[in-house]
Amino acid sequence: MAYFMYGKKQQKVVPLISGVGLCVLPYVIDNNTVLICVCVGLAIAPFVINIDL
């Protein structure tokens, strides 16, 4: 939720998408191993991808 709020207030796309993904993916993915890997990737993405749109 924090990534979503930060991305919305700062008008940054990557944290916004990461926040939405982190909120929605636990309802979609059933396998815990895959869920953890995807969520760690989404949590790291705003630090690695610096796109100012």
C-alpha positions as CSV (number, residue, x, y, z in Angstrom):
1,M,0.0,0.0,0.0
2,A,2.9,2.3,0.7
3,Y,4.4,1.9,-2.8
4,F,1.0,2.7,-4.3
5,M,0.5,5.9,-2.2
6,Y,4.1,7.0,-2.9
7,G,3.7,6.4,-6.6
8,K,0.4,8.2,-6.7
9,K,1.6,11.3,-4.8
10,Q,5.0,11.6,-6.6
11,Q,3.4,10.6,-10.0
12,K,5.9,7.8,-10.5
13,V,4.8,4.8,-12.6
14,V,7.1,2.1,-11.3
15,P,6.2,2.4,-7.6
16,L,2.5,2.7,-8.5
17,I,2.5,-0.5,-10.5
18,S,4.6,-2.3,-7.9
19,G,2.1,-1.2,-5.2
20,V,-0.9,-2.4,-7.2
21,G,0.9,-5.7,-8.0
22,L,1.8,-6.3,-4.4
23,C,-1.8,-5.8,-3.3
24,V,-3.4,-7.9,-6.0
25,L,-1.0,-10.8,-6.6
26,P,-1.7,-12.7,-3.3
27,Y,-5.2,-13.2,-4.5
28,V,-4.1,-14.5,-7.9
29,I,-1.1,-16.7,-7.2
30,D,-1.6,-19.9,-5.1
31,N,2.0,-21.2,-5.1
32,N,3.9,-19.7,-2.1
33,T,7.3,-20.1,-3.7
34,V,6.3,-18.3,-6.9
35,L,4.4,-15.6,-4.8
36,I,7.4,-14.9,-2.7
37,C,9.7,-14.6,-5.8
38,V,7.4,-12.3,-7.6
39,C,6.7,-10.1,-4.6
40,V,10.4,-9.7,-3.8
41,G,11.0,-8.7,-7.5
42,L,8.2,-6.2,-7.3
43,A,9.5,-4.8,-4.0
44,I,13.0,-4.3,-5.5
45,A,11.8,-2.9,-8.8
46,P,11.4,0.7,-7.8
47,F,15.0,0.8,-6.6
48,V,16.4,-0.8,-9.8
49,I,14.1,0.8,-12.4
50,N,14.4,4.6,-12.4
51,I,11.9,5.9,-15.0
52,D,10.6,9.4,-14.6
53,L,7.4,9.6,-16.7
